[in-house]
């Protein structure tokens, strides 16, 4: 399993909450990946995604949340608590390359997209 850092997000609307996040990305590699693909990877145990807590620089891992009557969505989790770490990230630029290939990132894509552990 590859652990990948996320340091920007793209939302459907600027005021959107976790349900409105459409892509996760990394500014250093100018890439983003659709949330649907991230959810598939997390459910399958293929990759793990995290962001860094700005105060402690500790990794905060992302999980898939499911609420009755709503589509699954991503949110950061510290222990048993869901946090707003994702919403605090800056927006990815719209011209960032979108990775759509396959269910799992291959090592070449991972190196170019997000920073592996």
C-alpha positions as CSV (number, residue, x, y, z in Angstrom):
1,X,0.0,0.0,0.0
2,X,1.2,3.5,-0.9
3,X,0.5,6.4,1.5
4,X,-0.1,9.6,-0.4
5,X,-0.1,13.2,0.8
6,X,-2.9,15.6,-0.2
7,X,-2.3,19.3,0.1
8,X,-5.1,20.8,-2.0
9,X,-8.7,20.1,-2.9
10,X,-11.2,21.0,-5.6
11,X,-14.8,21.7,-4.7
12,X,-17.9,21.9,-6.9
13,X,-18.6,25.3,-5.3
14,X,-16.3,27.4,-3.1
15,X,-18.7,27.2,-0.1
16,X,-19.2,23.4,-0.5
17,X,-18.5,21.2,2.5
18,X,-17.0,17.6,2.5
19,X,-19.9,16.4,0.2
20,X,-18.8,18.9,-2.4
21,X,-15.1,18.0,-2.7
22,X,-14.6,16.6,-6.2
23,X,-10.8,16.1,-6.4
24,X,-7.8,15.7,-4.1
25,X,-4.4,17.0,-5.2
26,X,-0.9,17.9,-4.6
27,X,0.4,21.4,-5.5
28,X,4.0,20.3,-5.9
29,X,3.1,17.8,-8.6
30,X,0.3,19.9,-10.1
31,X,-2.0,16.9,-10.2
32,X,-5.4,15.9,-8.8
33,X,-7.4,12.7,-8.6
34,X,-11.2,12.4,-8.5
35,X,-12.8,11.6,-5.1
36,X,-14.6,8.6,-6.6
37,X,-11.3,7.0,-7.5
38,X,-9.9,7.8,-4.0
39,X,-12.9,6.2,-2.4
40,X,-12.4,3.0,-4.5
41,X,-8.8,2.9,-3.5
42,X,-9.5,3.3,0.2
43,X,-12.3,0.7,0.2
44,X,-10.0,-1.8,-1.6
45,X,-7.1,-1.1,0.7
46,X,-4.9,-0.1,-2.3
47,X,-3.7,3.3,-1.1
48,X,-4.0,5.5,1.9
49,X,-4.3,9.2,1.8
50,X,-3.4,11.8,4.4
51,X,-2.9,15.5,5.0
52,X,-0.6,17.1,7.5
53,X,-1.9,18.8,10.6
54,X,-0.6,22.4,10.3
55,X,0.1,22.7,14.0
56,X,1.9,19.4,14.6
57,X,2.8,18.2,11.1
58,X,1.4,14.8,12.1
59,X,-0.4,12.8,9.4
60,X,-4.1,12.9,9.5
61,X,-5.6,10.1,7.4
62,X,-8.7,10.3,5.2
63,X,-11.6,7.9,5.6
64,X,-14.8,7.3,3.7
65,X,-17.9,8.5,5.5
66,X,-21.3,7.0,4.8
67,X,-24.6,8.7,5.9
68,X,-28.0,7.3,5.3
69,X,-29.5,8.6,2.0
70,X,-26.2,10.3,0.9
71,X,-23.3,9.4,-1.3
72,X,-20.1,8.4,0.4
73,X,-17.6,11.2,0.9
74,X,-14.1,11.8,2.3
75,X,-13.2,13.3,5.6
76,X,-10.1,13.4,7.7
77,X,-10.1,11.4,10.9
78,X,-8.1,11.6,14.1
79,X,-8.7,8.6,16.2
80,X,-12.5,8.2,16.3
81,X,-13.2,11.9,15.5
82,X,-13.9,13.3,12.1
83,X,-12.2,16.6,11.4
84,X,-12.2,19.5,9.0
85,X,-8.6,19.2,7.9
86,X,-9.6,18.7,4.3
87,X,-11.7,21.8,4.2
88,X,-8.8,23.8,5.5
89,X,-6.7,23.0,2.5
90,X,-6.3,25.5,-0.4
91,X,-8.0,24.9,-3.7
92,X,-6.1,23.1,-6.4
93,X,-5.6,25.0,-9.6
94,X,-8.1,24.1,-12.3
95,X,-5.2,23.4,-14.8
96,X,-3.7,20.6,-12.7
97,X,-3.5,17.3,-14.5
98,X,-6.3,14.9,-13.6
99,X,-5.2,11.3,-12.9
100,X,-8.0,8.9,-14.0
101,X,-6.1,5.7,-14.9
102,X,-7.0,2.4,-13.2
103,X,-8.2,1.8,-9.7
104,X,-4.7,1.9,-8.1
105,X,-2.0,4.4,-8.9
106,X,1.1,2.8,-10.3
107,X,4.4,3.8,-8.7
108,X,5.3,6.1,-11.6
109,X,2.0,8.0,-11.1
110,X,2.3,8.0,-7.3
111,X,5.8,9.6,-7.5
112,X,4.6,12.3,-9.9
113,X,1.2,12.9,-8.1
114,X,1.7,12.6,-4.4
115,X,4.5,12.0,-2.0
116,X,4.8,8.4,-0.9
117,X,5.8,7.6,2.6
